[in-house]
Amino acid sequence: MDIADPTLAEMGKNLKEAMKMLEDGQRRSEEENGKKLISGDIPGPLQGSGQDMVSILQLVQNLMHGDEEEEPPSTRVQDIGEQGHIALLGHSLGAYISTLDKEKLRKLTTRILSDTTLWLCRIFRYENGCAYFHEEEREGLARICRLAIHSRYEDFVVDGFNVLYNKKPVIYLSAAARPGLGQYLCNQLGLPFPCLCRVPCNTMFGSQHQMDVAFLEKLIKDDIERGRLPLLLVANAGTAAVGHTDKIGRLKELCEQYGIWLHVEGVNLATLALGYVSSSVLAATKCDSMTLTPGPWLGLPAVPAVTLYKHDDPALTLVAGLTSNKPADKLRALPLWLSLQYLGLDGIVERIKHACQLSQRLQESLKKVDHIKILVEDELSSPVVVFRFFQELPGSDPGPNVVPAPSVAPSAVGRERHSCDALNRWLGEQLKQLVPASGLTVMDLEVEGTCVRFSPLMTAAALGTRAEDMDQLVACIHGKLPLLTCTLQLREEFKQEVAGTAGLLYVDDPNWPGIGVVRYAPRSAGRTPGVGPRCPACLLTQDSEARGPCLPTGPEYKSMKSCIYIGMASDDVDVSELVETIAATAREIEENSRLLENMTEVVRKGIQEAQVQLQKANEERLLEEGVLRQIPVVGSVLNWFSPVQASQKGRTFNLTAGSLESTEHTYVYKVQGSGVTPPQTPSAARTRQRLPGQKPFKRSLRGSDAVSETSSVSHVDDLEKMEHLSGGQDAPEADSPEQHPGPPAAEAEQPRALQDGAQRPDDGRPQVEDPESLR
C-alpha cells in the first residue's frame, strides 16, 4: 500500500483539528490568550512577530459564535459530519494543488473535471452531457442564455446588440418560477425587461402551479408574428413553492417545433438518481440543459451547483463562459469530486431516498388529520409537502361597534382568507419551534394563502431529520388543532360580548390569529387625547398575573396600535368573564388616570394654602410671645426665667380627602390621623368568585354535578364555605379587647387599622398610602 504524501496528511490533520476547535463551544478572551492590544497605527493582531495558528483559529471561533448570552443555542454552528469535513478539505486541497507546476496541474484538473462530469451524468441519467460548476445557483442559467444567444445569432460576436435590436430575443418563464429569476437574467445579459415573457399557470385543468402549455404556444406564435425570436424556455421539475412539475415532455415537443432551448431546474431532479422515477421528471433527461444542487440534497457544505448541458461546438461554450482553460476554474469541482467518492453511489441514493420517504410518511399521516388540507395530493412523486389549516367560518355581519382595520378586505370571503392565513402563520411558527429538526418554512401563495412547507431534500440531510421527527410533527399538529378550532368558535361569541359591553369597541383585524381585538373608548368626550390609547397598555400590565394564554404581552402580528389583542384560547375559556374583566379594568384605569390628571393641580393648591396657613401661624406666634422674646440676648434670658410651652404645629396634606390637616395630633399621640376612610373601589367585584384551583377566565362548574374522585365534598360546598368564612373573618378581630390595652379606644383604633392593613392579604383593591408618607 502506497504511503500518502506527508503534506496531504498534515493538511488533513490540521483541518480536522481546526474544525474541532471551531465547533467547540468554549471561548477564551484575549486576556486569557495573552494578547493585548497596543496603541498605535497598526491594529493589535498585526503587531509583534505575528500570531500562531491556535490563536488565529480561536479568534475566528470567537467571531463565529459572537455573544452567546444574546444568541439562542440554535444559531450555533451545526455538526456537519465527516462528509462535510471532506467537502471543506476540497477547498484547502484545491489551494495546495494550485501550487503545482503547470503540466501536472493541467492533467490533474482535467481528470477531476472529467470524472465529476461523468459521475453526475450517470447518476442523474443525463447521457453525453457537459458540466459547468458555479457558486451562484442562477449563474449556470445565465451562461446557458449566453450560449443560446450565440447559437441563434451567428453575427452576435461581430455586431453585438445591434443584432438583438433587429430581432429581439424572448425568454419564457413560468409564473411559478422562483422570485427574482427574470430580473437576474436581464441584469446579467444586459437585456431589457420586455425580453421576458411570463407564462401563466393552469386555471381550469391540471395543477394551478404548472405551466399552461396551450397558452405558451399561443404566446410563441404571437412573438413570431411580431418579429421576435423565441430563445429559451425555463421549465420546473418541482416549483420553488410547492414542488409541482411542469409537463416537460409536452414542453420538449413544443421547443423542438419552434427551435427553443429548454432548460429545467427544480428539487425533483434529485429523484433521477432513484430506481423509480415518474414520467414527468424522467422527461427532463431529454432537455437541453438542467441545473442540479447536490449540496443541499446530500448535506454537503460549500459544494458548488452544477449545470449539465449538451452542445457540440466547444468554441461557443468557451465564448459563453461554460468552459475555461484556467485550472482554478476547473478546481471548483474538487469538493464535489471528493464528496462523491466518500459517499459512493449507495450513500447518494440512500440520502435522496430517505428524504422522499420522509415526505411520503408525512403526507400519508396528514391525510388522516381533520382540518388539514394538503396541496400536493396529485403529486405522489413530489418530495415536497405543503399543507395548511382550513375550516369553514360561519359568516356574520359586523356589529354596530366595529372599527375597520386598515388594509382589510371588505368582503366576508376576504376576511375569512386573512383569518385563516393568520392562523396558519401561527401554526407554522409553533411547529418550527416545537420540531426544529423538521426544517419547516412558512410561505404565502397567491391562490391558497399562507401555507406550511416541508421540503426534506433541502433540509433533511443538514438537520438530520428522522422518521421519529415526522411522528412528533404530526403529534404537535394534533395538539394544536383543538386550540385553532376553539379559537375560531369563540371569535363570534367574543364579538357579541364586546358589542354588548359599554365602552368597548370590537376591532375587525383578520391578521391577528387570536380570539379578537378590542379597544376601549373613554366615556368622557372631553378627555385629553392621550389618555385613551394608554388604557390598553396599562390593562395588559395590570392583568399580567392572570393573563395565561389569553392576553399576550407582545403580539407578533398586530397591525393597529392602542388595542388589546386576545390570543389563542381553549374551549374552557369563559368569554363573558374575560370581556367583563377587560371592561372593568379599563374603567378603573380611566378613573385612576383622571385622578392623576387632577393630582398636579390639587397638590399645587394644597402647597399654596399650607404656605399661607404657616405664615399666619408664625404671625400669631409672634403676637403671643411678644416682641421682647424676639431680641437675641433679651429673649434668651426671658425664655430662661419664663419658658414658653409652645406646641409644634405643621400641615399635612391628605390625598384621599384633598384637604390640609394639622400635625398637632401626630406629635401629641405619636401617630398620624386616620383622615377620611377611602371608599371601596368597584374593582374587587369585577371578577366572579372562582372555585379552589380554578384558573382565571375558566368556565365555572357551579350548578354541575361534578364531584371530586377523592372527596365527597363538591366544589360548590367549598365555594360556599369560602364565602361564609370571608364574610365573618373580621368580627372576632373587632371584639378582641386584649390586642391594644392602655390607650383610649379612639386612639387605639388607628394603630389596629394599620396592623390589619399590613397583615391582611391583597384583595385586589388598590392600597392608599398614609398621609405621612405623602406629605
Disulfide bonds with the S-S distance in Angstrom:
none
